[in-house]
């Protein structure tokens, strides 16, 4: 992305780069380049540094992010609406030289620890429960994955995508990166897709592409997406967790009938964003598949069925504090995904389960073990993902928190809607012979109760 940014300074594409859909204002690539150049001057240092960007869907956040890259710094993206205490904890752990907050550039003392020359972006992986663990992405990771997405989606300068996902989320950032790389336009809006104004804005701005996680498509179904008048909208993309095959099929048919397409994708932050995609026509006959690898990548299965991705967009590794930013490539382009999969005779993969205890809901990755530890001080519980919901199994005990209290604690730490949280009372938490929680038995028990 840094080379693309520098290219805009010399030869800006003719199309608008960013459109503020709320203020009805736009910036050309030349204007964006000027803003980036000006912001980058405030980031000048004698060495590579770290900037924390409090990201929001606005021109200042995008400019700050791009300016940090243009200045050849690493940028750690955080939710611009996050709890200040959580932000402070990250700043203490990573000791950045700058904080980019709106149009403000705040210099800090920083740390003596060096930042590796290849490091470009740090994205949260399990920080939804307060962990400071981040994915380290290189400039090559960003450039490669953006180019991969441009290739398999066929993004050109005529495209106009709405930034419907947060910039600090890998899927949302990939929308911005890929469209800017292609010389296309990105619509910025603070409006929620549950509001009529969101869709009115998409219609009058000529939006061509919408990206959503499974919960967004649930809202689209509930609010009558198939009846909306959106003549320019030709592409829907879906990632951020498994979407029910019947939902995939419904949207694939709706878009086909409109002369458009639904592209189901699979990815992880550890692979910058995208790992696999399902060709739109296959969503009509194989809606349970994630498809095949992105261009330049490869998928294989380990002996235990774990899906392995190999490609140039695989992260450098993880970071848990400033000292880790000096590390180079720990992965060698190979990523065990933690997902169990199978492959059919056409080379199309299907996710059949998870090897690790990580849930993906509403586009967020939730470490179930971390969450369980958080709740264990309030009650005897076990956590799992069941029927696309976060389920908390609660056993009786003296002084145990109520179901409402447990749900409130979860909402305070993880920003998912209440309807995706269920507290279920059980007689006891089943255990294996070694004393560990028997999650398979618990899932069977809860599923039987629902039958």
C-alpha positions in Angstrom: 0.0 0.0 0.0 2.9 2.4 0.6 4.0 2.2 -3.0 0.4 2.8 -4.1 0.2 5.8 -1.9 3.4 7.2 -3.2 2.1 6.6 -6.7 -0.9 8.8 -6.1 1.4 11.7 -5.4 2.8 11.5 -8.9 -0.1 10.1 -11.0 -3.4 10.2 -9.1 -6.3 8.1 -10.6 -9.1 10.2 -12.1 -11.9 8.7 -10.0 -13.0 9.9 -6.5 -11.0 8.1 -3.8 -13.3 8.7 -0.8 -16.9 9.8 -0.6 -18.3 11.0 2.7 -21.9 9.7 2.2 -23.2 11.5 5.3 -21.8 15.0 4.4 -22.2 14.5 0.6 -18.6 15.3 0.1 -15.8 13.6 -1.9 -12.1 13.7 -2.2 -10.2 12.9 -5.4 -7.0 10.8 -5.3 -5.0 14.0 -5.7 -6.8 15.6 -2.8 -6.3 12.5 -0.6 -2.6 12.4 -1.6 -2.2 16.0 -0.5 -3.9 15.2 2.9 -1.7 12.2 3.4 1.5 14.1 2.5 0.6 16.9 5.0 -0.3 14.5 7.8 2.9 12.5 7.2 5.1 15.5 7.8 3.9 15.4 11.5 5.1 11.8 11.7 8.7 12.5 10.6 11.3 10.8 12.8 14.8 9.6 12.4 13.7 5.9 12.6 10.8 3.6 12.0 8.2 4.1 14.6 4.8 2.9 15.8 1.6 4.9 15.5 -1.7 3.9 17.1 -4.7 4.9 15.0 -8.1 5.2 16.6 -10.1 4.2 13.6 -13.5 5.5 12.6 -15.3 5.6 9.3 -14.1 9.1 8.4 -11.6 10.9 6.2 -9.3 11.7 9.2 -8.9 8.1 10.2 -8.2 7.0 6.6 -5.7 9.8 6.2 -4.0 9.0 9.4 -3.7 5.3 8.5 -2.3 6.1 5.1 0.0 8.8 6.4 1.6 6.3 8.8 2.2 3.9 6.0 3.5 6.7 3.7 6.0 7.7 6.5 7.2 4.1 6.6 5.9 3.5 10.1 4.0 0.7 11.5 0.3 1.4 12.4 -1.7 -0.3 15.1 -5.4 0.0 14.4 -7.9 0.2 17.2 -11.6 0.8 17.5 -12.1 4.6 17.7 -15.1 4.1 19.9 -13.4 1.6 22.3 -13.4 2.1 26.1 -10.5 4.5 26.9 -9.2 2.2 29.6 -8.8 -0.6 27.0 -7.0 1.8 24.7 -4.7 3.0 27.5 -3.8 -0.7 28.2 -2.8 -1.2 24.6 -0.8 2.0 24.6 1.0 0.9 27.8 1.8 -2.5 26.2 3.0 -1.2 22.9 4.4 2.3 23.8 3.8 4.0 20.4 5.6 7.1 19.3 2.3 8.6 18.0 -1.5 8.4 18.6 -3.6 9.3 15.6 -7.1 10.4 16.9 -9.3 12.1 14.4 -7.3 15.0 12.8 -4.9 15.1 15.8 -1.4 13.7 15.8 -0.3 13.2 19.4 3.4 12.5 19.9 4.4 10.2 22.8 7.8 9.3 24.3 7.6 5.9 22.7 10.1 3.1 23.4 13.7 2.3 22.6 12.7 -1.1 21.2 13.1 -1.1 17.4 10.3 -1.8 14.9 11.2 -4.3 12.2 11.7 -2.8 8.7 9.0 -5.1 7.2 6.2 -4.4 9.8 3.3 -2.3 8.4 0.1 -3.0 10.3 -1.0 -4.5 13.7 -4.5 -5.9 13.9 -6.3 -7.3 16.9 -7.0 -11.0 16.9 -8.5 -11.8 20.3 -8.6 -8.4 21.8 -12.4 -8.5 22.2 -11.9 -10.0 25.6 -9.1 -7.6 26.6 -6.0 -9.5 25.3 -3.2 -7.4 23.9 -2.5 -10.0 21.2 -2.1 -8.6 17.7 -1.3 -10.0 14.3 1.9 -8.5 12.7 1.4 -7.8 9.0 4.1 -6.8 6.6 3.9 -4.3 3.7 4.1 -7.4 1.4 1.2 -9.0 3.2 -1.0 -5.9 2.6 0.0 -5.4 -1.0 -0.3 -9.1 -1.9 -3.7 -9.6 -0.3 -5.1 -6.4 -1.7 -4.0 -7.5 -5.2 -5.4 -11.0 -4.7 -8.8 -9.5 -3.8 -8.7 -7.1 -6.7 -7.9 -10.1 -9.0 -10.6 -12.5 -7.9 -13.3 -9.9 -7.5 -12.3 -8.1 -10.6 -12.3 -4.7 -8.9 -11.8 -1.8 -11.3 -11.9 2.0 -11.1 -15.7 2.0 -11.8 -16.4 0.2 -8.5 -17.8 2.1 -5.5 -17.8 0.1 -2.2 -19.4 1.1 1.0 -17.1 0.9 4.1 -19.8 -1.0 6.0 -17.2 -2.8 8.3 -14.8 -1.2 10.8 -11.3 -0.2 9.6 -9.7 -2.0 12.6 -11.2 -5.3 11.5 -9.2 -7.2 8.8 -12.2 -7.7 6.5 -13.1 -4.0 6.7 -9.5 -2.9 6.1 -9.3 -5.2 3.1 -12.3 -3.4 1.5 -10.4 -0.1 1.8 -7.0 -1.4 0.7 -8.3 -3.4 -2.3 -10.4 -0.6 -3.7 -7.8 2.1 -3.2 -5.2 -0.2 -4.9 -7.6 -0.5 -7.8 -8.2 3.2 -8.1 -11.9 2.7 -7.2 -14.0 4.7 -4.7 -14.9 4.0 -1.1 -18.0 5.4 0.6 -17.6 6.3 4.2 -20.7 6.5 6.5 -21.6 6.3 10.1 -25.1 5.2 9.3 -26.3 1.7 10.4 -27.6 -0.8 7.9 -30.7 -1.1 10.0 -31.7 2.4 9.1 -33.5 3.3 5.9 -31.1 6.2 5.3 -28.2 3.8 4.9 -29.9 2.2 1.8 -31.1 5.6 0.5 -27.5 6.7 0.6 -26.3 3.6 -1.2 -28.8 4.2 -3.9 -28.2 7.9 -4.6 -24.4 7.5 -4.4 -24.4 4.6 -6.9 -22.8 2.1 -4.5 -21.8 -1.1 -6.4 -20.5 -3.3 -3.6 -21.5 -4.3 -0.1 -19.4 -6.4 2.4 -21.0 -8.1 5.3 -20.6 -10.7 8.0 -23.3 -13.3 8.6 -25.2 -11.3 11.2 -25.5 -8.4 8.6 -27.1 -10.7 6.2 -29.6 -11.8 8.8 -30.5 -8.1 9.2 -30.8 -7.8 5.4 -33.2 -10.7 5.3 -35.3 -9.3 8.1 -35.5 -5.9 6.6 -36.5 -7.0 3.1 -33.3 -6.6 1.1 -34.8 -8.3 -1.9 -37.3 -5.5 -2.3 -34.8 -2.6 -2.1 -34.2 -0.5 -5.2 -30.5 -0.6 -5.6 -29.8 -0.7 -9.3 -26.1 0.0 -9.1 -25.4 -2.7 -6.5 -23.9 -5.7 -8.3 -21.7 -7.3 -5.7 -22.3 -8.7 -2.3 -19.3 -10.3 -0.4 -19.6 -12.3 2.8 -16.9 -13.4 5.3 -16.3 -13.2 9.0 -17.8 -16.6 9.9 -19.9 -19.4 8.4 -23.2 -18.3 6.9 -26.0 -20.9 6.8 -26.1 -22.6 3.4 -29.8 -21.7 2.9 -29.0 -18.0 3.5 -26.1 -18.2 1.0 -28.5 -19.8 -1.5 -31.2 -17.1 -1.1 -28.8 -14.2 -1.5 -27.0 -15.9 -4.4 -30.4 -16.3 -6.2 -31.5 -12.8 -5.4 -28.3 -11.3 -6.8 -28.3 -13.6 -9.9 -31.9 -12.4 -10.7 -30.6 -8.8 -10.4 -27.7 -9.5 -12.7 -25.3 -9.4 -9.8 -23.4 -11.8 -7.7 -22.7 -13.0 -4.1 -19.1 -13.9 -3.4 -18.6 -16.1 -0.3 -15.2 -15.8 1.2 -13.1 -17.3 3.9 -10.3 -15.7 5.7 -8.4 -14.9 8.9 -6.6 -11.9 10.2 -3.5 -14.1 10.2 -3.6 -14.2 6.4 -4.2 -10.4 6.2 -7.8 -11.0 5.3 -8.7 -13.4 2.5 -7.7 -17.1 2.1 -10.4 -18.6 -0.1 -13.4 -17.6 -2.2 -16.3 -19.4 -3.8 -17.0 -18.5 -7.4 -20.5 -16.9 -7.5 -22.0 -19.6 -9.8 -21.0 -22.3 -7.3 -22.9 -20.6 -4.5 -26.0 -21.7 -6.3 -25.2 -25.5 -6.2 -22.6 -25.7 -3.4 -23.6 -23.1 -0.9 -21.9 -24.9 2.0 -18.4 -24.5 0.5 -15.8 -21.8 1.1 -14.3 -22.5 -2.3 -10.7 -22.6 -3.3 -7.6 -20.6 -2.5 -7.1 -16.9 -3.5 -4.7 -16.3 -6.4 -1.1 -17.2 -5.4 -2.2 -19.2 -2.4 -2.6 -22.9 -1.7 -4.8 -24.9 0.6 -4.1 -28.4 1.9 -5.3 -30.7 4.7 -3.1 -32.0 7.5 -3.4 -35.6 8.7 -5.9 -34.6 11.4 -8.0 -32.7 8.9 -6.8 -29.2 9.8 -6.9 -26.7 6.9 -3.5 -25.4 6.1 -3.0 -22.2 4.0 0.3 -21.3 2.3 0.8 -18.0 0.6 2.6 -14.6 0.6 -0.2 -13.0 2.6 0.5 -15.1 5.7 1.4 -12.8 8.7 4.8 -12.3 10.1 3.6 -13.7 13.4 1.9 -12.4 16.7 2.8 -9.6 19.0 1.9 -9.3 22.7 3.9 -6.1 23.4 6.4 -3.7 22.1 9.4 -6.0 22.2 7.7 -8.3 19.7 7.7 -5.6 17.0 11.4 -6.2 16.3 10.7 -9.8 15.2 10.8 -10.8 11.6 8.9 -13.6 9.8 8.0 -16.4 12.2 5.6 -18.2 9.9 7.4 -18.7 6.6 4.2 -18.3 4.6 2.5 -21.3 6.2 -0.7 -20.9 8.4 -2.4 -23.7 10.2 -5.9 -22.2 10.4 -7.3 -24.1 13.4 -10.3 -25.1 11.3 -11.1 -28.6 10.3 -12.1 -29.1 6.7 -12.8 -31.5 3.8 -12.3 -31.1 0.1 -14.4 -32.4 -2.8 -13.4 -33.7 -6.1 -13.5 -30.2 -7.6 -11.1 -28.8 -5.1 -13.7 -26.9 -3.2 -13.3 -26.9 0.6 -15.9 -27.0 3.3 -15.3 -26.1 7.0 -16.6 -28.9 9.2 -15.5 -27.7 12.7 -12.8 -25.9 14.7 -9.7 -27.4 16.2 -9.4 -24.6 18.6 -11.8 -22.9 21.0 -12.4 -19.8 19.0 -15.9 -18.5 17.9 -16.6 -16.1 15.1 -19.8 -14.1 15.6 -20.9 -10.8 14.1 -17.5 -10.6 12.4 -15.6 -10.8 15.7 -13.3 -13.5 16.8 -14.0 -14.5 20.4 -11.6 -16.6 22.4 -14.0 -18.9 24.3 -11.4 -19.9 26.9 -10.5 -16.3 27.8 -14.2 -15.5 28.1 -14.8 -18.6 30.2 -12.0 -17.5 32.6 -13.6 -14.1 32.9 -17.0 -15.5 33.8 -15.6 -18.2 36.1 -15.2 -15.7 39.0 -18.9 -15.1 38.9 -20.3 -18.6 38.4 -19.5 -22.1 37.3 -19.8 -21.9 33.6 -18.7 -23.3 30.2 -18.8 -21.3 27.0 -19.4 -22.5 23.4 -20.7 -21.5 20.1 -23.9 -23.2 19.2 -26.3 -22.4 16.3 -24.4 -19.2 15.5 -24.9 -17.9 19.1 -22.6 -17.5 22.1 -23.9 -20.0 24.7 -23.0 -19.8 28.4 -23.9 -23.0 30.2 -24.4 -22.1 33.9 -24.3 -24.7 36.7 -26.0 -24.0 40.1 -23.9 -22.8 43.0 -23.9 -20.5 46.0 -23.6 -16.9 45.1 -23.7 -17.6 41.4 -24.3 -14.6 39.1 -27.7 -14.5 37.5 -28.2 -15.1 33.8 -28.8 -11.4 33.3 -25.6 -10.5 35.1 -23.6 -13.0 33.0 -25.1 -11.6 29.8 -24.3 -8.0 30.9 -20.6 -8.9 31.6 -20.3 -10.4 28.2 -21.9 -7.3 26.5 -19.5 -5.0 28.3 -16.4 -7.0 27.1 -17.6 -8.1 23.7 -19.6 -5.9 21.4 -22.2 -8.3 20.0 -25.9 -7.9 20.1 -27.9 -9.4 23.0 -29.7 -11.7 20.6 -26.5 -13.6 20.0 -26.0 -14.3 23.7 -27.8 -17.2 25.5 -27.4 -18.3 29.1 -28.5 -21.9 29.6 -28.9 -23.5 33.0 -27.6 -27.1 33.3 -27.4 -29.5 36.3 -23.6 -29.6 36.1 -20.8 -29.0 33.7 -19.8 -32.4 32.2 -16.2 -33.4 32.7 -13.8 -35.8 30.9 -12.0 -38.4 32.9 -9.1 -36.0 33.2 -11.3 -33.4 34.7 -11.5 -31.1 31.7 -14.8 -29.7 30.5 -16.4 -32.1 28.0 -17.6 -29.6 25.4 -18.7 -32.3 23.0 -21.0 -33.8 25.6 -22.2 -30.4 26.7 -23.1 -29.5 23.1 -25.0 -32.7 22.6 -26.9 -32.1 25.9 -27.9 -28.5 24.9 -28.8 -29.6 21.4 -31.0 -32.4 22.7 -32.8 -29.9 25.0 -33.5 -27.8 22.0 -34.9 -30.7 19.9 
